[in-house]
Amino acid sequence: MAAGKNTKKHSANQPTIQNRKARHDYVISETLECGIRLLGTEVKAARAGQVSLQEGYVRATETPLEITMHGVHFAEYAPAGPQQHEPTRTRRLLVHKREIRKLASATREKGVTLVPLKMYFERGKLKVLIGLARGKRKSDKRQVLDKKQAQREIDRAMSKRM
């Protein structure tokens, strides 16, 4: 049976780079999958899993109409020799104009930002999942941790009972 057009192909040997700290520090209201414009050595570093999204953020501007990713660290690819890329340069994301306008207007609100959540390969192309985020307060973070701990204890008690 042939696969449908909407099936996503994630290769098992390709890494998925995640920003776990973003889900801890922010409440993510909506997400968007973007393409990313990279140099050859950056793609090789991403295939090797040598990317850090922790310090990264995304900025959407209406003049000029573009969306860029800042602070994401792509490690140097050693086999490339002297022709290396700059590890933390600004990288352009590939998104439709209407999406850029929508995100730019959403980030004008106080306390709202765009953060990279995940980076993965889909059909040979590197994709970035970005999220519209609002910062969490310390008390919110504590409540989430308490809920997780309570759920773990419930699961432990249930597994012992079985």
C-alpha positions in Angstrom: 0.0 0.0 0.0 1.4 3.4 -1.0 2.0 6.0 1.7 -0.2 9.1 1.7 1.0 12.6 0.9 0.6 13.8 4.5 2.9 11.1 6.0 6.0 12.6 7.6 9.2 10.7 7.2 11.6 11.1 10.1 14.8 9.1 9.5 15.9 7.0 12.5 19.5 7.9 12.1 19.0 11.7 12.0 19.1 13.5 15.3 16.3 15.5 16.9 17.7 18.5 18.8 15.3 19.8 21.5 15.2 22.8 23.7 13.8 21.3 27.0 14.5 24.4 29.0 12.1 26.4 26.8 9.1 24.3 27.9 10.2 24.7 31.5 10.7 28.5 31.3 7.8 29.4 29.0 4.1 28.7 28.4 4.0 27.8 24.6 0.7 29.0 23.1 1.2 28.0 19.5 4.0 26.5 17.3 5.1 26.8 13.7 7.4 24.7 11.6 9.9 26.7 9.6 12.7 25.9 7.1 16.1 27.4 7.8 18.8 28.8 5.5 22.2 27.2 6.3 25.7 26.8 5.0 27.0 23.4 4.1 29.2 23.0 7.2 26.2 24.0 9.4 24.1 21.2 7.9 26.9 18.7 8.5 27.1 19.9 12.1 23.4 19.5 12.5 23.4 16.0 11.1 26.1 15.2 13.7 23.8 16.6 16.4 26.2 19.3 17.3 23.6 22.1 17.8 22.5 23.9 21.0 19.2 25.7 21.1 19.4 26.7 24.8 20.4 30.3 24.3 18.5 30.8 21.1 15.6 33.2 20.4 13.7 34.2 17.2 12.9 37.7 16.1 10.1 38.6 13.6 10.3 42.0 12.0 7.9 43.7 9.5 10.5 46.2 8.1 12.2 44.4 6.5 9.8 41.5 6.4 11.8 38.6 7.8 12.2 36.2 10.6 15.6 35.4 12.0 17.1 33.1 14.6 19.7 34.4 17.0 22.1 32.8 19.5 21.7 29.2 18.3 25.2 27.5 18.4 26.2 25.2 15.5 29.5 23.7 16.4 32.3 23.9 13.9 32.5 20.9 11.6 36.2 19.7 11.9 36.5 17.9 8.5 35.7 21.1 6.7 39.1 22.5 7.4 39.7 26.2 7.3 36.3 27.1 5.6 34.2 27.2 8.7 31.0 29.0 9.5 30.6 31.4 12.4 29.0 29.3 15.3 26.4 31.8 16.5 25.6 33.9 13.5 22.1 35.1 12.7 20.2 32.6 10.6 17.2 33.4 8.4 14.1 31.2 8.8 11.9 30.4 5.8 8.2 31.2 6.5 5.3 32.6 4.4 4.9 36.4 4.6 1.5 36.2 6.3 3.0 34.1 9.0 5.8 36.6 9.6 3.3 39.4 9.9 1.2 37.4 12.3 4.2 36.5 14.5 5.6 40.1 14.4 2.3 41.5 15.6 2.0 38.8 18.3 5.4 39.6 19.7 4.7 43.3 20.1 2.7 42.4 23.2 4.7 42.7 26.4 6.1 39.4 27.8 5.7 37.4 24.5 8.6 36.1 22.6 9.5 33.5 20.0 11.8 30.6 21.0 13.2 27.6 19.0 11.7 24.4 20.5 13.0 21.6 18.3 15.3 21.1 15.2 14.9 17.9 13.1 15.3 16.6 9.6 12.2 15.9 7.4 12.7 14.5 3.9 16.3 15.5 4.0 15.6 19.2 4.9 16.4 20.7 8.3 13.2 22.1 10.0 12.9 24.3 13.1 9.8 24.2 15.3 9.4 27.7 16.9 6.9 28.6 19.6 5.1 31.7 20.6 6.0 31.9 24.3 5.1 33.8 27.4 7.4 33.6 30.4 6.4 31.6 33.5 6.6 32.9 37.0 8.6 31.1 39.7 5.4 29.9 41.4 4.1 28.5 38.1 7.3 26.5 37.6 6.9 25.1 41.2 3.3 24.1 40.6 4.3 22.2 37.5 7.1 20.4 39.3 4.8 19.5 42.2 2.3 18.0 39.7 4.9 16.0 38.0 6.2 14.7 41.3 2.7 13.8 42.5 2.0 11.9 39.2 5.3 10.0 39.6 4.3 8.9 43.1 0.9 7.8 41.9 2.5 5.8 39.0 4.9 4.2 41.4 2.1 3.2 43.8 0.1 1.8 40.9 3.0 -0.3 39.6 3.7 -1.8 43.0 0.0 -2.6 43.4 0.0 -4.6 40.1 
